[in-house]
Amino acid sequence: DYDGGWSTSLKVETKEVLPDWQKGLSNYWGAVLHKRYFRDPKNVEALSQKIEELSKIITKKQTKKFLDEYYPVVSKFVKKSPDKDHLDIK
């Protein structure tokens, strides 16, 4: 796909819209194990089905519920060293 092919001779500034993990299946082609797995259309279909299944479980409402439950516990730890030294929180 020639990503970055002109990076030495042509400087083009692009703003990344998606994080790496959302850029698609091509991120995994470099790993032999992943390449073998995704070469089989049945595996791609199984992964797609699992993602669809999880997208019904992992919702904004459920995520907010978890965050609200975990915040009181986790905030005690991230607000003191060593975590606070490496996080941009107050």
MMTF fields as JSON, N, C-alpha, C and O atoms, coordinates in Angstrom:
{
  "mmtfVersion": "1.0.0",
  "mmtfProducer": "UNKNOWN",
  "numBonds": 359,
  "numAtoms": 360,
  "numGroups": 90,
  "numChains": 1,
  "numModels": 1,
  "chainsPerModel": [1],
  "groupsPerChain": [90],
  "chainIdList": ["A"],
  "bondAtomList": [4, 2, 8, 6, 12, 10, 16, 14, 20, 18, 24, 22, 28, 26, 32, 30, 36, 34, 40, 38, 44, 42, 48, 46, 52, 50, 56, 54, 60, 58, 64, 62, 68, 66, 72, 70, 76, 74, 80, 78, 84, 82, 88, 86, 92, 90, 96, 94, 100, 98, 104, 102, 108, 106, 112, 110, 116, 114, 120, 118, 124, 122, 128, 126, 132, 130, 136, 134, 140, 138, 144, 142, 148, 146, 152, 150, 156, 154, 160, 158, 164, 162, 168, 166, 172, 170, 176, 174, 180, 178, 184, 182, 188, 186, 192, 190, 196, 194, 200, 198, 204, 202, 208, 206, 212, 210, 216, 214, 220, 218, 224, 222, 228, 226, 232, 230, 236, 234, 240, 238, 244, 242, 248, 246, 252, 250, 256, 254, 260, 258, 264, 262, 268, 266, 272, 270, 276, 274, 280, 278, 284, 282, 288, 286, 292, 290, 296, 294, 300, 298, 304, 302, 308, 306, 312, 310, 316, 314, 320, 318, 324, 322, 328, 326, 332, 330, 336, 334, 340, 338, 344, 342, 348, 346, 352, 350, 356, 354],
  "bondOrderList": [1, 1, 1, 1, 1, 1, 1, 1, 1, 1, 1, 1, 1, 1, 1, 1, 1, 1, 1, 1, 1, 1, 1, 1, 1, 1, 1, 1, 1, 1, 1, 1, 1, 1, 1, 1, 1, 1, 1, 1, 1, 1, 1, 1, 1, 1, 1, 1, 1, 1, 1, 1, 1, 1, 1, 1, 1, 1, 1, 1, 1, 1, 1, 1, 1, 1, 1, 1, 1, 1, 1, 1, 1, 1, 1, 1, 1, 1, 1, 1, 1, 1, 1, 1, 1, 1, 1, 1, 1],
  "groupList": [{"groupName": "ASP", "atomNameList": ["N", "CA", "C", "O"], "elementList": ["N", "C", "C", "O"], "formalChargeList": [0, 0, 0, 0], "bondAtomList": [1, 0, 2, 1, 3, 2], "bondOrderList": [1, 1, 2], "singleLetterCode": "D", "chemCompType": "L-PEPTIDE LINKING"}, {"groupName": "TYR", "atomNameList": ["N", "CA", "C", "O"], "elementList": ["N", "C", "C", "O"], "formalChargeList": [0, 0, 0, 0], "bondAtomList": [1, 0, 2, 1, 3, 2], "bondOrderList": [1, 1, 2], "singleLetterCode": "Y", "chemCompType": "L-PEPTIDE LINKING"}, {"groupName": "GLY", "atomNameList": ["N", "CA", "C", "O"], "elementList": ["N", "C", "C", "O"], "formalChargeList": [0, 0, 0, 0], "bondAtomList": [1, 0, 2, 1, 3, 2], "bondOrderList": [1, 1, 2], "singleLetterCode": "G", "chemCompType": "PEPTIDE LINKING"}, {"groupName": "TRP", "atomNameList": ["N", "CA", "C", "O"], "elementList": ["N", "C", "C", "O"], "formalChargeList": [0, 0, 0, 0], "bondAtomList": [1, 0, 2, 1, 3, 2], "bondOrderList": [1, 1, 2], "singleLetterCode": "W", "chemCompType": "L-PEPTIDE LINKING"}, {"groupName": "SER", "atomNameList": ["N", "CA", "C", "O"], "elementList": ["N", "C", "C", "O"], "formalChargeList": [0, 0, 0, 0], "bondAtomList": [1, 0, 2, 1, 3, 2], "bondOrderList": [1, 1, 2], "singleLetterCode": "S", "chemCompType": "L-PEPTIDE LINKING"}, {"groupName": "THR", "atomNameList": ["N", "CA", "C", "O"], "elementList": ["N", "C", "C", "O"], "formalChargeList": [0, 0, 0, 0], "bondAtomList": [1, 0, 2, 1, 3, 2], "bondOrderList": [1, 1, 2], "singleLetterCode": "T", "chemCompType": "L-PEPTIDE LINKING"}, {"groupName": "LEU", "atomNameList": ["N", "CA", "C", "O"], "elementList": ["N", "C", "C", "O"], "formalChargeList": [0, 0, 0, 0], "bondAtomList": [1, 0, 2, 1, 3, 2], "bondOrderList": [1, 1, 2], "singleLetterCode": "L", "chemCompType": "L-PEPTIDE LINKING"}, {"groupName": "LYS", "atomNameList": ["N", "CA", "C", "O"], "elementList": ["N", "C", "C", "O"], "formalChargeList": [0, 0, 0, 0], "bondAtomList": [1, 0, 2, 1, 3, 2], "bondOrderList": [1, 1, 2], "singleLetterCode": "K", "chemCompType": "L-PEPTIDE LINKING"}, {"groupName": "VAL", "atomNameList": ["N", "CA", "C", "O"], "elementList": ["N", "C", "C", "O"], "formalChargeList": [0, 0, 0, 0], "bondAtomList": [1, 0, 2, 1, 3, 2], "bondOrderList": [1, 1, 2], "singleLetterCode": "V", "chemCompType": "L-PEPTIDE LINKING"}, {"groupName": "GLU", "atomNameList": ["N", "CA", "C", "O"], "elementList": ["N", "C", "C", "O"], "formalChargeList": [0, 0, 0, 0], "bondAtomList": [1, 0, 2, 1, 3, 2], "bondOrderList": [1, 1, 2], "singleLetterCode": "E", "chemCompType": "L-PEPTIDE LINKING"}, {"groupName": "PRO", "atomNameList": ["N", "CA", "C", "O"], "elementList": ["N", "C", "C", "O"], "formalChargeList": [0, 0, 0, 0], "bondAtomList": [1, 0, 2, 1, 3, 2], "bondOrderList": [1, 1, 2], "singleLetterCode": "P", "chemCompType": "L-PEPTIDE LINKING"}, {"groupName": "GLN", "atomNameList": ["N", "CA", "C", "O"], "elementList": ["N", "C", "C", "O"], "formalChargeList": [0, 0, 0, 0], "bondAtomList": [1, 0, 2, 1, 3, 2], "bondOrderList": [1, 1, 2], "singleLetterCode": "Q", "chemCompType": "L-PEPTIDE LINKING"}, {"groupName": "ASN", "atomNameList": ["N", "CA", "C", "O"], "elementList": ["N", "C", "C", "O"], "formalChargeList": [0, 0, 0, 0], "bondAtomList": [1, 0, 2, 1, 3, 2], "bondOrderList": [1, 1, 2], "singleLetterCode": "N", "chemCompType": "L-PEPTIDE LINKING"}, {"groupName": "ALA", "atomNameList": ["N", "CA", "C", "O"], "elementList": ["N", "C", "C", "O"], "formalChargeList": [0, 0, 0, 0], "bondAtomList": [1, 0, 2, 1, 3, 2], "bondOrderList": [1, 1, 2], "singleLetterCode": "A", "chemCompType": "L-PEPTIDE LINKING"}, {"groupName": "HIS", "atomNameList": ["N", "CA", "C", "O"], "elementList": ["N", "C", "C", "O"], "formalChargeList": [0, 0, 0, 0], "bondAtomList": [1, 0, 2, 1, 3, 2], "bondOrderList": [1, 1, 2], "singleLetterCode": "H", "chemCompType": "L-PEPTIDE LINKING"}, {"groupName": "ARG", "atomNameList": ["N", "CA", "C", "O"], "elementList": ["N", "C", "C", "O"], "formalChargeList": [0, 0, 0, 0], "bondAtomList": [1, 0, 2, 1, 3, 2], "bondOrderList": [1, 1, 2], "singleLetterCode": "R", "chemCompType": "L-PEPTIDE LINKING"}, {"groupName": "PHE", "atomNameList": ["N", "CA", "C", "O"], "elementList": ["N", "C", "C", "O"], "formalChargeList": [0, 0, 0, 0], "bondAtomList": [1, 0, 2, 1, 3, 2], "bondOrderList": [1, 1, 2], "singleLetterCode": "F", "chemCompType": "L-PEPTIDE LINKING"}, {"groupName": "ILE", "atomNameList": ["N", "CA", "C", "O"], "elementList": ["N", "C", "C", "O"], "formalChargeList": [0, 0, 0, 0], "bondAtomList": [1, 0, 2, 1, 3, 2], "bondOrderList": [1, 1, 2], "singleLetterCode": "I", "chemCompType": "L-PEPTIDE LINKING"}],
  "groupTypeList": [0, 1, 0, 2, 2, 3, 4, 5, 4, 6, 7, 8, 9, 5, 7, 9, 8, 6, 10, 0, 3, 11, 7, 2, 6, 4, 12, 1, 3, 2, 13, 8, 6, 14, 7, 15, 1, 16, 15, 0, 10, 7, 12, 8, 9, 13, 6, 4, 11, 7, 17, 9, 9, 6, 4, 7, 17, 17, 5, 7, 7, 11, 5, 7, 7, 16, 6, 0, 9, 1, 1, 10, 8, 8, 4, 7, 16, 8, 7, 7, 4, 10, 0, 7, 0, 14, 6, 0, 17, 7],
  "groupIdList": [1, 2, 3, 4, 5, 6, 7, 8, 9, 10, 11, 12, 13, 14, 15, 16, 17, 18, 19, 20, 21, 22, 23, 24, 25, 26, 27, 28, 29, 30, 31, 32, 33, 34, 35, 36, 37, 38, 39, 40, 41, 42, 43, 44, 45, 46, 47, 48, 49, 50, 51, 52, 53, 54, 55, 56, 57, 58, 59, 60, 61, 62, 63, 64, 65, 66, 67, 68, 69, 70, 71, 72, 73, 74, 75, 76, 77, 78, 79, 80, 81, 82, 83, 84, 85, 86, 87, 88, 89, 90],
  "secStructList": [7, 7, 6, 6, 6, 6, 6, 6, 6, 7, 7, 7, 7, 7, 7, 7, 7, 1, 7, 4, 4, 4, 1, 7, 4, 4, 4, 4, 6, 6, 1, 2, 2, 2, 2, 2, 2, 2, 2, 1, 2, 2, 2, 2, 2, 2, 2, 2, 2, 2, 2, 2, 2, 2, 2, 2, 2, 1, 7, 2, 2, 2, 2, 2, 2, 2, 2, 2, 2, 2, 2, 2, 2, 2, 2, 2, 2, 2, 6, 1, 6, 6, 4, 4, 4, 6, 1, 7, 7, 7],
  "xCoordList": [0.817, 0.0, 0.865, 0.325, 2.181, 3.143, 3.006, 3.239, 2.621, 2.505, 3.852, 4.858, 3.887, 5.107, 6.137, 7.302, 5.734, 6.668, 7.357, 8.479, 6.727, 7.307, 7.81, 8.081, 7.937, 8.247, 9.6, 9.771, 10.564, 11.868, 11.92, 12.673, 11.129, 11.224, 10.05, 10.16, 8.947, 7.763, 7.171, 6.704, 7.194, 6.653, 5.191, 4.874, 4.322, 2.896, 2.391, 2.546, 1.79, 1.253, -0.156, -1.015, -0.366, -1.703, -2.12, -1.297, -3.381, -3.911, -4.554, -5.499, -4.025, -4.573, -5.932, -6.059, -6.926, -8.27, -8.537, -9.219, -7.998, -8.241, -6.992, -5.881, -7.157, -6.008, -5.584, -6.374, -4.338, -3.805, -4.712, -4.89, -5.284, -6.071, -7.359, -8.004, -7.75, -8.971, -8.703, -9.636, -7.469, -7.147, -7.376, -7.186, -7.774, -8.163, -7.221, -6.21, -7.582, -6.9, -5.461, -4.632, -5.154, -3.804, -2.739, -1.564, -3.122, -2.153, -1.52, -0.422, -2.185, -1.727, -1.002, -0.515, -0.911, -0.282, 1.199, 1.754, 1.85, 3.282, 3.654, 4.797, 2.717, 2.99, 2.61, 1.494, 3.539, 3.321, 2.082, 1.266, 1.94, 0.793, -0.515, -1.448, -0.582, -1.793, -2.066, -3.21, -1.023, -1.185, -1.793, -2.711, -1.267, -1.805, -3.263, -4.099, -3.556, -4.915, -5.902, -6.955, -5.563, -6.493, -6.537, -7.384, -5.652, -5.682, -6.911, -7.388, -7.409, -8.578, -9.848, -10.063, -10.682, -11.905, -12.818, -13.56, -12.769, -13.589, -13.147, -13.978, -11.857, -11.35, -11.737, -12.068, -11.696, -12.105, -13.58, -13.983, -14.381, -15.813, -16.05, -16.893, -15.311, -15.457, -15.099, -15.778, -14.03, -13.639, -14.714, -15.058, -15.237, -16.296, -17.518, -18.112, -17.884, -19.037, -18.77, -19.656, -17.553, -17.21, -17.26, -17.74, -16.767, -16.809, -18.253, -18.587, -19.107, -20.527, -21.156, -21.933, -20.821, -21.335, -20.894, -21.704, -19.623, -19.097, -19.639, -19.812, -19.906, -20.414, -21.816, -22.255, -22.512, -23.827, -23.699, -24.603, -22.567, -22.327, -21.594, -21.946, -20.58, -19.764, -20.405, -20.122, -21.261, -21.992, -21.511, -20.812, -21.884, -21.533, -22.137, -21.496, -23.368, -24.045, -23.321, -23.099, -22.953, -22.257, -20.869, -20.43, -20.182, -18.847, -18.922, -18.096, -19.901, -20.067, -20.345, -19.828, -21.15, -21.45, -20.164, -19.923, -19.341, -18.076, -17.163, -16.565, -17.06, -16.192, -16.651, -15.835, -17.943, -18.474, -18.189, -17.943, -18.225, -17.956, -16.465, -16.096, -15.617, -14.173, -13.492, -12.451, -14.059, -13.393, -12.997, -11.847, -13.896, -13.506, -12.315, -11.491, -12.217, -11.12, -9.831, -8.792, -9.905, -8.714, -8.153, -6.936, -9.014, -8.537, -7.61, -6.712, -7.805, -6.918, -5.481, -4.537, -5.33, -3.993, -3.326, -2.126, -4.073, -3.447, -3.131, -2.411, -3.659, -3.386, -2.193, -1.924, -1.467, -0.255, 0.864, 0.615, 2.09, 3.252, 3.181, 2.668, 3.674, 4.367, 3.438, 3.884, 2.148, 1.26, 1.117, 1.188, 0.916, 0.7, 1.906, 1.772, 3.081, 4.284, 4.319, 5.081, 3.491, 3.513, 2.176, 2.037, 1.204, -0.11, -0.401, 0.005, -1.093, -1.44, -2.802, -3.797, -2.813, -4.054, -3.766, -2.616, -4.811, -4.667, -5.277, -5.262],
  "yCoordList": [-1.19, 0.0, 1.259, 2.363, 1.127, 2.212, 3.333, 4.505, 2.942, 3.935, 4.605, 3.919, 5.903, 6.642, 6.584, 6.91, 6.175, 6.02, 7.302, 7.259, 8.424, 9.713, 10.51, 11.705, 9.864, 10.614, 11.323, 12.319, 10.85, 11.5, 12.676, 13.625, 12.627, 13.695, 14.663, 15.78, 14.259, 15.103, 15.098, 14.067, 16.252, 16.349, 16.775, 17.902, 15.857, 16.146, 15.943, 14.869, 16.973, 16.858, 16.303, 16.821, 15.25, 14.671, 14.581, 14.373, 14.737, 14.624, 13.245, 12.923, 12.443, 11.111, 11.237, 11.856, 10.653, 10.711, 9.515, 9.638, 8.359, 7.141, 6.692, 6.859, 6.13, 5.529, 4.273, 3.719, 3.814, 2.664, 1.445, 0.748, 1.181, -0.04, -0.014, -1.051, 1.138, 1.237, 1.324, 1.515, 1.191, 1.384, 0.15, 0.2, -0.937, -2.087, -3.261, -3.248, -4.265, -5.546, -5.463, -6.283, -4.497, -4.401, -4.187, -4.465, -3.702, -3.528, -4.841, -4.845, -5.95, -7.248, -8.069, -9.155, -7.599, -8.367, -8.598, -9.56, -7.759, -7.9, -9.07, -9.527, -9.559, -10.684, -11.99, -12.132, -12.937, -14.202, -14.924, -15.407, -14.999, -15.685, -15.039, -15.731, -13.724, -13.012, -13.186, -13.384, -13.113, -13.264, -14.633, -14.74, -15.671, -17.022, -17.104, -17.662, -16.556, -16.624, -15.902, -16.444, -14.688, -13.884, -14.266, -13.767, -15.128, -15.606, -16.488, -16.604, -17.1, -17.974, -17.136, -16.565, -17.06, -16.256, -16.665, -15.835, -17.94, -18.38, -17.691, -17.348, -17.491, -16.81, -15.34, -14.782, -14.721, -13.314, -13.185, -12.259, -14.123, -14.112, -14.338, -13.671, -15.275, -15.534, -14.294, -13.962, -13.611, -12.384, -11.317, -10.631, -11.174, -10.185, -10.468, -9.552, -11.731, -12.096, -11.778, -11.288, -12.055, -11.769, -10.265, -9.83, -9.482, -8.024, -7.54, -6.686, -8.081, -7.72, -8.104, -7.338, -9.279, -9.744, -8.81, -8.403, -8.48, -7.618, -6.196, -5.529, -5.73, -4.364, -4.218, -3.104, -5.325, -5.278, -5.285, -4.85, -5.782, -5.862, -4.621, -4.053, -4.205, -3.055, -1.802, -1.406, -1.198, -0.013, 1.199, 1.062, 2.364, 3.589, 3.561, 3.963, 3.088, 3.035, 2.078, 2.413, 0.89, -0.092, 0.403, 0.22, 1.03, 1.557, 2.645, 2.673, 3.532, 4.584, 3.972, 4.446, 2.93, 2.256, 1.719, 1.909, 1.049, 0.525, 1.646, 1.555, 2.705, 3.818, 4.451, 4.774, 4.625, 5.206, 4.313, 4.81, 2.995, 2.063, 2.016, 1.949, 2.051, 1.897, 3.187, 3.142, 4.325, 5.604, 5.785, 6.131, 5.566, 5.789, 4.936, 5.391, 3.74, 2.853, 3.26, 3.421, 3.424, 3.691, 5.083, 5.262, 6.059, 7.437, 7.579, 8.42, 6.786, 6.839, 6.499, 7.067, 5.571, 5.109, 6.003, 6.259, 6.48, 7.288, 8.703, 9.429, 9.095, 10.442, 10.496, 11.533, 9.373, 9.38, 8.674, 7.946, 8.905, 8.328, 6.812, 6.234, 6.177, 6.728, 7.139, 7.798, 6.761, 7.054, 8.54, 8.958, 9.346, 10.772, 11.438, 12.49, 10.828, 11.399, 11.231, 11.907, 10.331, 10.037, 10.288, 10.043, 10.765, 11.04, 12.526, 13.201, 13.024, 14.438, 14.63, 14.947, 14.429, 14.604, 15.472, 15.654, 15.987, 16.833, 16.144, 16.686],
  "zCoordList": [0.0, 0.0, 0.0, -0.071, 0.077, -0.081, 0.954, 0.658, 2.178, 3.251, 3.481, 3.655, 3.486, 3.767, 2.661, 2.888, 1.467, 0.359, -0.053, -0.559, 0.147, -0.265, 0.93, 0.81, 2.071, 3.283, 3.252, 3.955, 2.468, 2.46, 1.495, 1.717, 0.423, -0.562, -0.534, -1.04, 0.038, 0.044, 1.44, 1.926, 2.077, 3.422, 3.336, 2.955, 3.695, 3.691, 5.102, 5.682, 5.646, 6.981, 6.903, 6.189, 7.646, 7.71, 9.162, 10.053, 9.376, 10.728, 10.841, 10.122, 11.754, 11.962, 12.639, 13.695, 12.028, 12.569, 13.477, 14.494, 13.103, 13.86, 14.606, 14.104, 15.785, 16.457, 15.698, 14.933, 15.902, 15.176, 15.245, 14.246, 16.41, 16.568, 15.76, 15.609, 15.237, 14.444, 12.952, 12.173, 12.541, 11.124, 10.267, 9.052, 10.868, 10.073, 10.14, 10.841, 9.394, 9.39, 8.903, 9.297, 8.063, 7.503, 8.577, 8.334, 9.754, 10.843, 11.26, 11.816, 11.006, 11.494, 10.441, 10.754, 9.217, 8.145, 8.377, 7.845, 9.144, 9.377, 10.274, 10.245, 11.064, 11.966, 11.271, 10.772, 11.244, 10.537, 11.061, 10.276, 12.375, 12.958, 12.516, 12.108, 12.597, 12.197, 10.713, 10.302, 9.919, 8.47, 8.144, 7.33, 8.791, 8.566, 9.0, 8.289, 10.148, 10.68, 9.771, 9.435, 9.378, 8.594, 7.115, 6.374, 6.687, 5.318, 5.072, 3.943, 6.134, 6.029, 6.211, 7.281, 5.185, 5.286, 6.445, 6.97, 6.845, 7.981, 9.267, 10.108, 9.419, 10.611, 10.611, 11.657, 9.457, 9.351, 9.704, 10.408, 9.206, 9.507, 11.005, 11.605, 11.607, 13.05, 13.86, 14.831, 13.457, 14.15, 13.988, 14.951, 12.795, 12.552, 13.418, 13.987, 13.513, 14.35, 15.817, 16.518, 16.285, 17.682, 17.95, 18.997, 17.005, 17.167, 17.233, 18.054, 16.37, 16.408, 17.75, 18.319, 18.242, 19.531, 20.657, 21.491, 20.672, 21.731, 21.638, 22.658, 20.421, 20.282, 20.869, 21.152, 21.051, 21.7, 23.223, 23.936, 23.706, 25.15, 25.643, 26.677, 24.902, 25.295, 24.711, 23.58, 25.494, 25.058, 25.845, 26.849, 25.389, 26.126, 27.52, 28.491, 27.616, 28.914, 29.866, 31.03, 29.378, 30.215, 30.6, 31.736, 29.653, 29.927, 30.999, 31.912, 30.892, 31.907, 33.267, 34.279, 33.302, 34.57, 35.197, 36.39, 34.391, 34.91, 35.392, 36.464, 34.59, 34.984, 36.285, 37.147, 36.423, 37.659, 38.871, 39.97, 38.662, 39.759, 40.1, 41.272, 39.084, 39.298, 39.736, 40.39, 39.388, 39.655, 41.119, 41.391, 42.061, 43.467, 43.904, 44.698, 43.41, 43.784, 43.087, 43.728, 41.788, 40.974, 41.246, 41.266, 41.453, 41.625, 42.831, 42.813, 43.861, 45.026, 44.665, 45.214, 43.74, 43.366, 42.332, 42.426, 41.353, 40.301, 40.751, 40.065, 41.888, 42.393, 43.328, 43.934, 43.45, 44.255, 43.489, 42.529, 43.93, 43.25, 43.276, 44.234, 42.269, 41.113, 39.971, 39.031, 40.031, 38.91, 38.625, 37.469, 39.668, 39.444, 38.785, 38.159, 38.925, 38.334, 36.807, 36.117, 36.302, 34.871, 34.194, 32.995, 34.932, 34.355, 34.429, 35.375, 33.448, 33.413, 34.082, 33.43, 35.407, 36.169, 37.384, 37.785, 37.943, 39.131, 40.315, 41.42]
}
